[in-house]
Amino acid sequence: MGRRLLKTGFTLIELLVVMAVIALLLSIATPRYFSSVEKSREAVLRENLFLMREALDKYYGDNGTYPESLDTLVSRRYLRNVPRDPVTGESTTWIIVNDPTKGGVFDVKSGAPGMGRDGSEYKDW
């Protein structure tokens, strides 16, 4: 009586079909992933700008003047640290807007190059 040996494994066609399905899924998921990463960076940027502007307003309310630098907000404990710009990854790329009449840091804007998803430049936020 002859015993038949069954060979287990996948054929080349089966492997190619699986690879094609994986490639299709990746082609759908990758753009959504990068879009969500960009959306998250912009949300963090808006939040960081809001927090720094709020700290500037509190400083002005307490002292009647604006701080000389963002580091003053940290040393006087209005901020724990100067946040990083999530687009550039640096905490030194913020654009400082000085108050022309009273001096000091009046506003903060992003120094990141490029445009947001809404079509406006980061420096105008």
C-alpha positions, 0 to 999 in steps of 0.5 A: 500500500502506497502512502501519499506524502502531502506537501504543505505550504503555499503556492507562488500564486497564493503568496502573490495574492496575499502580497497584492491584498496587503499592498492594496490595504497599505495604499489606502491606509498610508495617506490617511495616516500621514493626514492624521499626523499633520492634523495632530501637529496643527492641533498641537501648534494651535494649543501651544500658541493658545497657552503662550498667549494666555500666559502673556495675558496673565503676565500683563494682567499681573504686572501691567507690562509684557515680559521681555522674553518667553524665558521670563514667562518660564522663570516667573512660572507662567509657563513650565517651559517654552513649548516646542513648535511641533512643525519645526520640532524646536522651541527657538523658532517662535516669532516674537511680536513686540508691543510698539507702545509698551515694549515686551513680548505682545504676541507669539507666532509660529516660525515654521515654514509652510502652510496649514491644511486650511491654506493659511501660512503657519506664521499667520496663526 
